[in-house]
Amino acid sequence: MTPRFLLDTHVVVQWLSVPRKLTTDQLRVMREAYRHGEPVALSAYSLVEIAMLARGSRKIAGIDRIFEELETNPMFRILPITIPIAVDAGALNLLRDPGDRTIVATARVHGMRLLTSDQRIIDSKLVSVIE
């Protein structure tokens, strides 16, 4: 089964640690996917961002559990950064952050909607989002 949605880094972390922080629509989509055994995708770049968040000023509790869940739960599909994704990310001048560019490009190349709360991504209108 092919994932229909791509999760941004913060949605992944919130779903696995504090799901109540997700928006109503994000929570509904994630619960429906879980209930129906549908996979959800995330960019390989999100793994780097999660590791940086875990060690940064806003430390994430339970980082080992989050990585274990991402590695073992078949619900999560980690999508590699491919040449088409890199090329698209390089062209996304409306976004400055390389992580945002890579995640948006991953969603675009795979034709997926992006679950995000990142207002810069939402405002850019570069990809279809679920806020």
C-alpha angles and dihedrals in degrees: 000000000000119000116248096196138049119209122216117226097262093049090053092051094045093048091052099040113019110008092173088074091066118097118257092256094047092049091048092051093047093047092048092050091048093047093050095042091244117157122235123205136224132184118253085235088069089067089061092047092050090051091049092048090051092056099035133086094283097054117199115226116226097020092157090054091049092052091045091052092049091049099045108028110090089209089078122071116188111210118209124232104254131186093262089052092048092049092048092046090052091055097050097099094163089073122059101187112088091213093053090047092051095046093047091046090050090054092046096048091048094042094238134143115243123231103214144143093196104124093201090058092045092048092048091065088207093131138020108262142193106214 
